[in-house]
Amino acid sequence: MKYNIQQSFAFLNGIAADVLDKRLNKNLRTANMPMTTEQFRALVWLWEQDGRSQQSLACLSQRDKGAIARILSILERKDLIIRKEDIKDRRVKLVFLTDFGNSLKEESYQVILDTIDEALVGIKPSDLMIGKAVLQQIIANLTDCK
């Protein structure tokens, strides 16, 4: 029997993530939110705990150092965050939300939640619980974040 990669969990998960990102980006633009989904993912971790290190944001967002640096540079230009040297270790950059960045939390979350609701139409809660458990286990199996 031939394995159909196009029907594999990983392949379908990648496509689902891509179509969800496209819709999220569209809905964020429509709502005049000054961020993309990738930038939103970095902001989520700061809304949870402001002042995280750039390295910690890279790990939590599953982005390499260069990618997170580019994302943070864009967020800085948009006046959503500022980066400061850690007084304990000048090599470490800490990332803080600006007042403007903080002010976008509720509205951006609402756009994201509405889009997720749209994506989950027709999916039973019990199936969603199983899907989330599978994804969480995959992340735990493959992540290098400590």
LINKA-V164524 format. One record per backbone hydrogen bond with DSSP energy under -0.5 kcal/mol. NH is the residue of the N-H (numbers start at 1). CO is the residue of the C=O. If there is no record, write none. Layout:
# LINKA-V164524
NH_CO + NH_CO
This chain:
# LINKA-V164524
5_3 + 7_4 + 8_5 + 12_8 + 13_9 + 14_10 + 15_11 + 16_12 + 17_13 + 18_14 + 19_15 + 20_16 + 21_17 + 22_18 + 23_19 + 24_20 + 25_21 + 26_22 + 27_23 + 28_24 + 29_25 + 30_26 + 31_27 + 32_29 + 33_28 + 35_33 + 40_36 + 41_37 + 42_38 + 43_39 + 44_40 + 45_41 + 46_42 + 47_43 + 48_44 + 49_45 + 51_95 + 52_49 + 52_95 + 54_93 + 57_53 + 58_54 + 59_55 + 60_56 + 61_57 + 62_58 + 62_59 + 63_58 + 68_64 + 69_65 + 70_66 + 71_67 + 72_68 + 73_69 + 74_70 + 75_71 + 76_72 + 77_73 + 78_74 + 79_76 + 80_75 + 81_75 + 82_96 + 84_94 + 86_89 + 86_92 + 89_86 + 92_89 + 94_84 + 94_92 + 95_52 + 96_82 + 98_80 + 102_98 + 103_99 + 104_100 + 104_101 + 105_102 + 108_104 + 109_105 + 110_106 + 111_107 + 112_108 + 113_109 + 114_110 + 115_111 + 116_112 + 117_113 + 118_114 + 119_115 + 120_116 + 121_118 + 123_120 + 124_122 + 128_124 + 129_125 + 130_126 + 131_127 + 132_128 + 133_129 + 134_130 + 135_131 + 136_132 + 137_133 + 138_134 + 139_135 + 140_136 + 141_137 + 142_138 + 143_139
